[in-house]
């Protein structure tokens, strides 16, 4: 995670109003040019496209398994929120597919993703692909990333955002990763119908 990217996305999202109780109201990201077709590979080595998730809500988070801090923290929150929803509103939870898209495909092979995603939620799907396919899906989701060499290898700076996408594949909102899991649960319950 890179503070520059965080700043960019924060500036973008600051202009978006928080949602109120009751009727869902207009989605904060309604009409935003975020999302689109993709062709990737999941943690089992199976080819996956956006069409496989048609009709289901999706949480889309970009990161990488070697991320030392931000990604595991965020994924733990998303996983905790989904586990709460699994218990409290299983029908709602079942409508949501959580996706973790790597921006480090060189290291995040399907096998590496398989070791990783199960730590956070049993339904979390890890997605990787060719460098070009990853670049394309990141661009479609307005996610930036950049290799940052270190003495022992490299880190990846990347945009920190978890999108909630609707059953039509269009963006609804970003989830409040800066808050605790209950706030994420509330947001999911607000939008997922
Ligand atoms: Ni990260």
Boltz pocket constraint, residues with backbone or C-beta under 6 A from the ligand:
constraints:
  - pocket:
      binder: B
      contacts: [[A, 1], [A, 62], [A, 63], [A, 64], [A, 67], [A, 68], [A, 69], [A, 70], [A, 71], [A, 72], [A, 156], [A, 158]]
      max_distance: 6.0
